[in-house]
């Protein structure tokens, strides 16, 4: 007898995309079609995954007390209760969260002077070896563009969750620093931060540097201690993630009660392994993404909406008495948050 398809939730008025709640289902997607990098355990690489079927219908949809300023996204009753009662919460965010603030993703075509370049080809160690000036200038352009963007409601909703959960950790694949600017404190930047630079030889972070002048137009700035080129303090494709950052995120995933995965393609490893680690340990995994990913049919709940809309709605459903926005104080007796 064929299995029933999961419930589909009709988009409410004012919602740009149709939200859906998809229950946990199916076996883990097989490891096929992956493209490993230099270090399979910690290096960044992408992997294709087959979709597993769902096996049961979604929980009833409730959303009784959403702030009227926030567009309505139906939140499953079981999900709201799971978040409100979770002792250890982990969030994993990707480029989709920052895209709502106007930060381009790596899938977006470059514009202006950079239109003829492929960002996936600039963000590699070999590109820096071939043309360090080109790579430096591209990242300098990206740093400059971040001056005009600000954290969005999705960033602030994660700060709200951090303040309410007894234990919380946010692991992000984004390098724009918007989570820290929004107020996140229990934060692991898995792929580094564009605002920092480091020595390409020794790896030490350099706090101050001078941009190249006309006397040396072909080279990036140099390390004040050893004279090697400076480079962005970010993880390039084919490079390993910082061991301490990955270990901290992995440990949190193994011990959490609930994990929120927002705005990520679930294809860049090893970060994409974190939700599967949490599921294997028995955690409730929630995906927030307007499109399907390899994680969609594996997660306990999948909300097909933008994180800037869905995450505030999730907070409002879990803690109905709530003040929205930056600087909001919790009215929940469980407030405190932070990684423990």
Protein Blocks (a to p, Z undefined) as FASTA:
>chain_A
ZZdddddddddehiabdcdddddedjddddehiacdfblmlpccdddddddddfbdcddd
ddfbgcfkbccddddfklmmmmmmpmbdcddddfklmmmnopacfkbccehjllmpcfkl
mmcfklmmmmmmlmmmmmmmmmmmmmmgccdfklmmmmmmmmmpmbdcdddfbfnlmmmm
nopabdcdfkbpfkbccdfklopacfbdcdddfklmmbccddfklopacddddddehiac
dfklmmmmmmmmmmcfbdcdehiahlacfklmmmmmmmmnopacddddfbdcfklmmpmb
dcdddfklmmmmmmmmmmmpacedehiacfbfkgngacZZ
